[in-house]
Amino acid sequence: MTKRLFQQRTADTKYSARYVQRFGINLPIEKIDLYKWVTGMTDTDYTSYSAAHQLMGSSFRDGLFCMTNVENIGLETVIQHYELKYHAPNHVQFYSPKTISYILRWFPAKVGVPWELYLQPVSANSCRLICLIGADFPNFLLKIGAWFSGFGGLFLQMHLNKEGKAFAKDIESKFNHL
């Protein structure tokens, strides 16, 4: 899964949604290592990025970096089990094939969730963090239900905007000293 952003769709993601936001970082791209940042992320870091973030844990299993997190988006509680699919200093790509989304915080449904962060140079002293989040629903009915409860629509976009700004600020802060 090394294709970027919108290229991730396949025939298996017929009922999917993707959202992308861009955030400025006042550092040259060469000073930032997204892989180092994400693998060093703590539960305290994660919960500070958004009030919707409830908890996060990560580990390396058989050399593969995995992250589990719990967050509330719209009316849904979402438990994501991410696996790192690709990484480079300027690009990390995760996929959670078995995210459990509790529709209206009551009815469990399994969805796939892509999460991708990519750095794009802007100038000699700045770059742009491009964040993608999405959901791959198994059927149209679940996609519509999730949209109404916030996981596949406006609330997910608002959540991405809030956490993306916090990601960019944290990345700038952590790599500014190097």
C-alpha positions as CSV (number, residue, x, y, z in Angstrom):
1,M,0.0,0.0,0.0
2,T,2.5,2.7,-1.1
3,K,0.1,4.6,-3.3
4,R,-0.7,8.0,-1.9
5,L,-3.9,9.6,-0.7
6,F,-6.8,9.2,-3.1
7,Q,-5.1,6.4,-5.0
8,Q,-5.9,4.0,-2.2
9,R,-9.3,3.1,-3.4
10,T,-9.9,-0.4,-4.9
11,A,-12.9,-2.4,-5.9
12,D,-13.1,-3.6,-2.3
13,T,-13.6,0.0,-1.1
14,K,-16.7,0.6,-3.2
15,Y,-18.5,2.1,-0.2
16,S,-15.7,4.3,1.2
17,A,-15.1,7.9,2.1
18,R,-11.8,9.8,2.1
19,Y,-11.0,13.2,3.6
20,V,-7.8,15.2,3.2
21,Q,-6.6,18.3,5.0
22,R,-3.3,20.2,4.7
23,F,-1.5,22.0,7.5
24,G,1.6,24.3,7.4
25,I,4.8,23.5,9.3
26,N,7.5,26.1,9.7
27,L,10.4,23.7,9.3
28,P,12.3,22.4,6.3
29,I,11.1,18.9,5.3
30,E,14.6,17.5,5.9
31,K,14.4,18.1,9.6
32,I,11.2,16.0,10.1
33,D,10.9,12.2,10.4
34,L,7.2,11.2,10.5
35,Y,8.1,7.6,11.2
36,K,10.1,8.6,14.3
37,W,7.3,10.9,15.4
38,V,4.5,8.4,15.1
39,T,6.4,5.5,16.6
40,G,7.4,7.7,19.5
41,M,3.9,8.9,20.1
42,T,2.6,8.3,23.7
43,D,-0.9,8.0,25.0
44,T,-0.5,11.4,26.6
45,D,0.5,12.9,23.2
46,Y,-2.4,11.2,21.5
47,T,-5.0,12.4,23.9
48,S,-3.7,15.9,23.8
49,Y,-4.4,16.2,20.0
50,S,-8.2,16.1,20.4
51,A,-10.8,15.8,23.1
52,A,-12.3,13.0,21.0
53,H,-9.1,10.9,21.6
54,Q,-9.7,8.6,24.5
55,L,-6.6,6.3,24.6
56,M,-3.8,4.9,22.5
57,G,-1.3,2.1,22.8
58,S,1.4,0.9,20.4
59,S,3.9,-1.8,20.0
60,F,6.1,-3.6,17.6
61,R,4.9,-7.2,16.8
62,D,7.2,-9.3,14.7
63,G,8.9,-6.2,13.5
64,L,5.6,-4.6,12.4
65,F,4.5,-1.3,14.2
66,C,0.9,-1.5,15.4
67,M,-1.2,1.1,17.1
68,T,-4.6,0.8,18.7
69,N,-6.7,3.8,19.6
70,V,-10.1,4.7,20.8
71,E,-11.9,7.9,19.9
72,N,-15.4,9.4,19.7
73,I,-16.4,10.8,16.4
74,G,-19.8,12.3,16.1
75,L,-22.2,9.9,17.8
76,E,-19.8,6.9,17.4
77,T,-17.1,5.3,19.5
78,V,-14.4,4.0,17.2
79,I,-11.7,1.4,18.2
80,Q,-9.0,1.2,15.5
81,H,-6.3,-1.5,15.2
82,Y,-3.8,0.1,12.8
83,E,-0.9,-1.7,11.1
84,L,1.9,0.4,9.6
85,K,1.9,-0.5,5.9
86,Y,4.5,1.9,4.6
87,H,7.0,4.4,6.0
88,A,9.6,6.9,5.0
89,P,10.8,10.0,6.8
90,N,8.2,12.1,4.9
91,H,5.4,9.5,4.6
92,V,3.6,7.1,6.9
93,Q,0.7,5.0,5.9
94,F,-1.5,2.9,8.2
95,Y,-4.5,0.7,7.7
96,S,-6.9,-0.7,10.2
97,P,-8.8,-3.6,8.5
98,K,-10.8,-4.4,11.6
99,T,-11.9,-1.1,13.1
100,I,-14.9,-1.5,15.3
101,S,-17.3,1.4,15.0
102,Y,-20.2,1.5,17.5
103,I,-23.1,3.1,15.6
104,L,-24.9,5.5,17.9
105,R,-22.4,4.1,20.5
106,W,-24.4,0.9,20.7
107,F,-24.4,-1.3,17.5
108,P,-21.0,-2.7,16.6
109,A,-19.9,-2.7,12.9
110,K,-16.6,-3.6,11.4
111,V,-15.0,-1.1,8.9
112,G,-11.6,-0.5,7.4
113,V,-9.8,2.7,8.2
114,P,-6.9,4.2,6.2
115,W,-4.8,6.9,7.9
116,E,-1.9,8.6,6.1
117,L,0.4,11.4,6.8
118,Y,2.6,12.9,4.1
119,L,5.0,15.9,4.0
120,Q,5.3,18.1,1.0
121,P,8.0,20.8,0.7
122,V,6.7,24.4,0.3
123,S,10.0,26.4,0.6
124,A,13.5,26.0,2.0
125,N,12.2,26.6,5.5
126,S,8.7,25.2,5.5
127,C,6.6,22.2,4.4
128,R,3.0,21.1,4.4
129,L,1.6,18.1,6.4
130,I,-1.1,16.3,4.3
131,C,-3.4,14.1,6.4
132,L,-5.8,11.6,5.0
133,I,-8.4,9.7,7.0
134,G,-11.2,7.6,5.7
135,A,-13.6,4.7,6.2
136,D,-14.2,1.6,4.0
137,F,-17.7,0.4,4.7
138,P,-18.8,-3.1,3.9
139,N,-22.2,-2.0,2.4
140,F,-24.1,1.1,1.4
141,L,-26.5,0.9,4.3
142,L,-23.7,1.1,6.9
143,K,-22.1,4.0,4.9
144,I,-25.3,6.0,5.1
145,G,-25.8,5.1,8.8
146,A,-22.3,6.2,9.6
147,W,-22.7,9.4,7.7
148,F,-25.7,10.4,9.7
149,S,-24.0,9.6,13.0
150,G,-20.9,11.5,12.1
151,F,-18.3,8.9,11.3
152,G,-18.5,9.2,7.5
153,G,-19.3,12.9,7.1
154,L,-19.0,16.4,8.6
155,F,-17.9,15.2,12.1
156,L,-15.1,13.2,10.7
157,Q,-13.9,16.2,8.6
158,M,-14.1,18.5,11.6
159,H,-12.2,15.9,13.7
160,L,-9.5,15.6,11.0
161,N,-9.1,19.4,10.9
162,K,-8.7,19.6,14.7
163,E,-6.3,16.7,15.1
164,G,-4.3,17.6,12.0
165,K,-3.6,21.1,13.3
166,A,-2.4,19.5,16.6
167,F,-0.3,17.0,14.7
168,A,1.4,19.8,12.7
169,K,2.0,21.9,15.9
170,D,3.5,18.9,17.8
171,I,5.7,17.8,14.8
172,E,7.0,21.4,14.6
173,S,7.7,21.5,18.3
174,K,9.4,18.1,18.5
175,F,11.7,18.6,15.5
176,N,12.4,22.3,15.9
177,H,15.4,21.6,18.2
178,L,17.2,19.4,15.7
